[in-house]
Every structure is written in structure tokens, then in C-alpha cells.
Amino acid sequence: MYLYNAGTFLIDKSLMDWTPVVAGSAAVGLLVAFWFVYDIICRVFGFRKNGELIVAGLMIVVVAFSSWLANELFAGRAAFLLVGAMIATAMSANVFFWIIPGQRKVVAAMTSGETYDANALAIHGKRGKQRSVHNTYFTLPVIFAMLSNHYSFLYTHEHRWVLLFVMMLAGALIRQFFVQRHAFHLGRASNPWPFAAVGVVMILGVIVALKPAAPVASAAPATPVSFAQVQVLVDKHCLSCHNAQVQMKNVRLDSPEQLKQHAQNVYQQVAVTKQMPMGNATGMTEEERAMIGRWFVAGAKTD
Ligand code: HEC
């Protein structure tokens, strides 16, 4: 969807004014590039002394950089999904290029009936283990990226790349808690609660950072906006996607009661995050957005 409708979903002209084909190719290129970088890091550092720590540290830097870069190049919504897809590509490639082929080689050698060198085969087991451990840590960050698409307060934030990175790191730390918990119960590892605690504190930090700003009362005396004016705007800019037949995200805006019910969300979407109308399909102006804002701040009256 994001590649075929790149003009609507992938490109944010205020960041990069490029054609759909170029933007789409760049997005696909990043998926591949992430895999190569990750794979090289694993090959070079994976089996050294403290290799897993080095790989973890480097990958934290790589994910932070990816989050920054994607959010510099693409619309926030697409950027979040893209970083998730980069990690998910590495997860799949781990399975297809290392875990399954390694297993095949070992099984083939063991069932061939001929003598085989167990030491030479051990690398496949070690590498398969290494890559599946990495996939474990990738899971929660990828799920977060997948879900983030429904929450415009995340991907429209000024510092959205930091939010994405912090949430992903919190996910990996919380995963570490789950992993280590088993070893802890078997007496092989220390108590994992600090990982969970740090992860939760990071998420709390994001919640505080995202606290909605109080509606800004403008310095100039604001002309009151009547409900009739609001209805004209909604007819023009919203009803094509939020009516009795088409109800994007179950939001209908074709009656005063429904507008009243969704007033807070309409204000957020139109005046604060400016995500609606979707891709500004109807060319809503800043002045029109400000009118919706003033109507809401003045109490969202529907009479
Ligand atoms: C071109 C189609 C289109 C137009 C026009 C449009 N919307 Fe939407 N709207 C959507 C889609 C698609 C979603 C669901 C987005 C998602 O999944 O995050 C949505 C979601 C919403 C939501 C729910 C957001 C949430 O995350 O809770 C609100 C509120 C909303 N729109 C208000 C409006 C208002 C107000 C207008 C007019 C100013 C408008 N929309 C115009 C397509 C549209």
C-alpha cells in the first residue's frame, strides 16, 4: 500500500520532494541495507569475546540512526512502519539465510550415514542460536512499529524519531526481562527485574513527553466560529470518508451529535496533528484548520 500509493502515504513533500518511484526505491533500498549492515556486524563481532554485547551496542546505534534517517526522509506514518519493516526483514533473512540452511546442513551430515566432523558442524548450531536470539529481541520493537500506524500523536510528533527509538529500546529491554526470567528461576542468571523497570520507566517517559498541549488561545481576538460554518467545512473536507456508508476508523461526522461526540478527536486530527483530511486530499487550508480549532476551544457547540 505504501509503495503503490507512495504519493499519498510515503512522501511528505515538506521533507523530501521526490517522485513516487524514487521514494519507493529508497524505502526498499533501506530494507536491504539494514540487513547487510546487521549481517556484517554479526559476522565481524558476533563470536568474539563479549561479542553479543558488542553486537547489541552496535545495533542500538544502527536502529537509532535508521529511525532518524527514515523520519528525515519519509512521512512519519510511513517512516515508523519502514523502520519496523527493516528489522522484520532482518528477522526473516536470519531464518532464510542462516537458521534453516544451517539446520539442513547438520541434518544432512548426520543422516548421510558417513562419518562427519562434529566440530566443523558446530558453527551452524552456534550461528542459528545467535540469530534466533536476535529475532527474540526484534519482536516487540516490530510489533510496536506495526501498531504505531493507528496513533497519529506518535508519528506526527516533532521528535518522533526519538519516540520510535525509545519505544523500540524499551521493547528489547522488556524482552530481556522475559528471557532472563527463565534462567533466573533455574538459578543461572541474576534477577531480571531491572530490565523491566528501565523499560517501563522509558515508556512512562514517552507518555509524559506526549502529554497533549493545552489548546493555545491566540493573542489576536478570535472571531467566533458558528456551528453552521463548521458544518460547511466538515461537508467539504470530511464527509467523503466519514459518512453513513464510508466510516473510516468507525468515525461518522454526518450529524451534530456525532460531531459533538468526536469533537476532541476532530480537534486533535485537524488543528493539532493535522493528519486529517487524510493526506490533505481535499486541500484544507491553515485558516480552515484554525477555524475548527477556535470552534473546539470555544466549547464545541453544536447549536
Ligand atoms: C480521504 C479520506 C479521508 C478524509 C477526506 C478524512 N478522513 Fe479522517 N480518516 C481517514 C482514515 C483512512 C482514517 C483512519 C486512519 C488510521 O487508521 O489511523 C481516519 C480517521 C479519522 C479519525 C480517527 C482518528 C483516530 O486515530 O482516532 C478522525 C477523528 C477523523 N478521521 C476526522 C476527520 C476529519 C475531521 C476530517 C475532515 C477535516 C477527515 N477525517 C477527513 C480518512 C479520511
Boltz pocket constraint, residues with backbone or C-beta under 6 A from the ligand:
constraints:
  - pocket:
      binder: B
      contacts: [[A, 149], [A, 150], [A, 151], [A, 152], [A, 233], [A, 234], [A, 237], [A, 238], [A, 239], [A, 240], [A, 241], [A, 242], [A, 248], [A, 249], [A, 251], [A, 253], [A, 262], [A, 265], [A, 266], [A, 269], [A, 270], [A, 276], [A, 277], [A, 278], [A, 281], [A, 282], [A, 284]]
      max_distance: 6.0
